[in-house]
Amino acid sequence: MAGARRMGGLLACAAGLVLGALAPAWAQQGKTAQEVYTCIDRQGRRITSDRPIAECVDREQRVLDHTGAERRRIGPTLTEHERTAQEAQRRKEAEERARFLEERRRERVLLARYPDEAAHQAERETAIDQVEAVIVVAHKRIQALKAERRRIDVELEFYRGDPAKAPVKLQRQIAENEQALAEQQRFLVAQDLEKRRIHQRFDAELAQLRQLWAAQRASATQWPPPPAAAPAQK
């Protein structure tokens, strides 16, 4: 009986040693079976390995699981020049996406601000009226300066119309009047340009809005709102 027990213990110990020795191999086999790298090299050969393939660093590699299903892909290793070009391309694409989103945002703002052409025309007229109001003030200022110059010319007659013979005070009044009149004339030119810019801006907006309104109407026709629910009968 005792001998049988000792024999059983020795067999169990031996089995444990065998299993312990095989465990790393099984683990390695399991690891190998989990990921398989495959690619086609520049000579057209299909290569398979349990690790990234050196012959395919310049091309894409597929990573498969033990069933052959693709788990992911590894891109080619890029040179410094290629990485720089790739980053530049990504920045360009990001800028284009940002510009696209900003354009869509501005379109939504325009549609919310101007639901129809009448609203847009009303704001155009308001903007022009504001410029016209300051033009009226400038014309009044010019008339006042001209009246002041007539008064100065009357005083200048005592010196036979020669400003060089007039007192310094009168000469200074003449210079200030001419300078103020020139400033008002330049201001009027600037306001005329401002009116032109306003009309150009509103014309460009109107052309864009007409396209947006048309698209909005087409969308409303294609996707009409659901009918309202009938009121519950009492």
RARAWO-V687836 format. One record per helix or strand of 2 or more residues. SS is the DSSP state (H for helix, E for strand). FROM is the first residue (numbers start at 1). TO is the last residue. If there is no record, write none. Layout:
[[SS/FROM/TO] [SS/FROM/TO]]
//
This chain:
[[H/2/34] [E/36/40] [E/46/49] [H/54/56] [E/61/64] [E/70/74] [H/80/113] [H/117/159] [H/163/165] [H/168/222]]
//
